[in-house]
């Protein structure tokens, strides 16, 4: 699995500043990287942790300079839809039904472009959930540590993916349409 979702911030400080096309950077995902989804209902909040460990790995990411930023190739994140733990069997089943894991076993996030803003980076991502694809902007922040730690929160409306919000107890409990995907990556980069 290639986890590159939030490496965008690292790239700003690691990219050389020249006009070569199809440059590359070596990316190392370090232990301790993780991802989770948060949501709310009219009675509670829930957190679904991605339980597959984001294993340490290395890969090459290709990029091209473009309008004060970079176009990226092969910056993909594939998540197993059934690998989220929301804290109990019933809510896990509801979440799996919501994102249609039996028909769509993966969630695909691809970083298409990154550019520098005043205080962070902005990525344009393409996300596919339950077979429906959307392009969205997301901001990425760099932690104040000796190592590169990148965090991002992607706000989504599940209705944009043609997903129906679950209701329970004959409609008394209803999940809100807005969810957020939180990504925390520890990365090593080298040119």
C-alpha positions in Angstrom: 0.0 0.0 0.0 1.4 3.4 -0.8 0.5 6.0 1.8 1.2 9.4 0.3 -1.8 11.3 1.3 -0.1 13.8 3.5 3.4 13.8 2.2 2.6 17.0 0.4 4.0 19.1 3.2 7.3 17.3 3.2 7.6 17.8 -0.4 7.6 21.6 -0.1 10.8 21.5 1.9 12.4 18.6 0.1 11.8 19.5 -3.6 14.7 21.1 -5.4 13.8 24.4 -7.0 14.4 23.9 -10.7 12.4 23.2 -13.9 13.1 19.6 -14.6 10.1 17.5 -15.7 9.3 14.2 -14.0 11.7 14.6 -11.1 11.5 12.1 -8.3 11.8 11.9 -4.6 12.4 8.9 -2.4 9.7 8.6 0.3 10.0 6.5 3.5 6.8 6.0 5.5 7.8 5.5 9.2 6.2 3.4 11.9 3.6 5.3 13.9 1.7 6.7 10.9 -2.1 6.3 11.2 -5.5 7.3 9.9 -9.1 7.5 11.3 -12.5 8.7 10.4 -14.7 10.8 12.7 -18.4 11.5 12.5 -21.4 12.5 14.5 -25.1 11.6 14.9 -27.9 13.5 16.6 -27.0 11.7 19.9 -23.3 10.8 19.8 -19.9 11.0 18.0 -18.0 8.1 16.6 -14.4 7.4 15.6 -13.5 4.6 13.1 -9.8 3.7 13.3 -8.0 2.2 10.4 -6.8 -1.0 12.0 -4.3 -2.2 9.3 -0.9 -0.9 10.4 0.6 1.5 8.1 3.8 -0.4 7.7 7.1 1.2 7.2 8.0 1.2 3.5 10.0 3.0 0.8 8.9 4.1 -2.7 9.7 6.6 -5.4 7.3 9.5 -6.1 7.5 11.3 -9.4 6.6 15.0 -9.7 6.5 17.8 -12.2 6.7 21.6 -11.5 3.4 23.3 -12.1 2.0 26.8 -11.3 3.8 27.4 -8.0 3.4 23.8 -7.0 3.8 20.2 -8.2 1.8 17.7 -10.2 2.3 14.2 -8.7 2.3 10.8 -10.3 1.6 7.6 -8.3 0.7 9.3 -5.1 -1.9 6.8 -4.1 -3.5 5.5 -0.9 -5.6 2.4 -1.0 -7.5 1.6 2.1 -9.4 -1.7 2.7 -13.0 -0.6 3.4 -13.6 -3.4 5.9 -10.5 -2.5 8.0 -12.0 0.2 10.1 -12.9 -0.4 13.8 -15.6 2.0 15.0 -15.7 0.5 18.5 -18.3 -2.3 18.3 -19.7 -4.9 16.0 -23.0 -3.1 15.4 -21.4 0.2 14.5 -18.7 -1.5 12.4 -21.5 -3.3 10.5 -23.4 0.0 10.0 -20.2 1.7 8.7 -19.4 -1.2 6.3 -23.0 -1.0 5.0 -22.7 2.8 4.6 -19.5 2.6 2.5 -20.7 -0.6 0.7 -17.6 -2.7 1.5 -19.1 -5.9 0.0 -19.3 -4.2 -3.4 -16.4 -1.7 -3.1 -13.6 -3.3 -1.0 -11.2 -0.3 -1.2 -11.3 3.5 -0.7 -8.8 5.1 -3.1 -7.2 8.5 -2.3 -4.8 10.0 -4.9 -2.9 13.2 -4.5 -2.9 15.0 -7.9 -1.3 18.3 -7.1 0.2 20.3 -4.3 0.9 24.0 -3.9 2.2 26.3 -1.2 -0.2 28.6 0.7 0.9 31.2 3.3 0.9 28.9 6.4 0.6 25.4 4.9 0.3 23.4 1.7 -2.9 22.7 -0.2 -3.3 19.4 -2.1 -5.9 18.6 -4.7 -6.9 15.0 -4.2 -9.1 12.6 -5.9 -11.0 10.3 -3.6 -13.2 7.3 -4.6 -15.6 5.9 -2.1 -18.2 3.3 -3.1 -17.4 3.7 -6.7 -18.0 7.5 -6.7 -15.1 9.8 -7.3 -14.7 13.5 -6.3 -11.8 16.0 -6.6 -11.3 18.0 -3.4 -8.8 20.5 -1.9 -7.3 19.7 1.4 -4.8 21.6 3.6 -1.8 19.9 5.1 0.2 21.0 8.1 3.7 20.1 9.2 4.3 19.3 12.8 7.0 21.2 14.8 9.3 18.2 15.4 12.8 17.2 14.4 11.3 14.6 12.1 8.7 15.3 9.4 5.2 14.7 10.7 2.4 15.6 8.4 -1.3 15.9 9.4 -4.4 16.6 7.4 -8.1 16.5 7.9 -10.3 15.9 4.8 -13.9 17.1 5.4 -16.5 15.1 3.3 -20.2 15.0 2.9 -21.2 11.4 2.4 -24.2 12.5 0.2 -21.6 13.6 -2.4 -20.8 9.9 -2.8 -24.4 8.9 -3.1 -24.3 7.2 0.3 -27.4 7.2 2.5 -26.8 8.2 6.1 -27.8 5.4 8.4 -30.8 5.8 10.7 -31.6 3.7 13.8 -34.6 3.2 16.1 -37.1 4.1 13.4 -35.3 7.3 12.5 -34.7 8.6 16.1 -30.9 8.3 15.6 -29.5 9.7 12.4 -25.9 10.0 11.4 -24.9 13.5 10.1 -23.7 13.8 6.5 -20.4 15.4 7.3 -17.5 13.1 8.2 -13.7 13.8 8.5 -10.8 11.7 7.5 -7.7 12.4 9.7 -4.3 11.4 8.4 -1.1 11.4 10.5 2.1 10.5 8.6 5.7 10.2 9.8 7.8 10.5 6.6 11.4 10.5 5.6 12.3 12.2 2.3 15.4 12.3 0.1 16.1 13.6 -3.3 
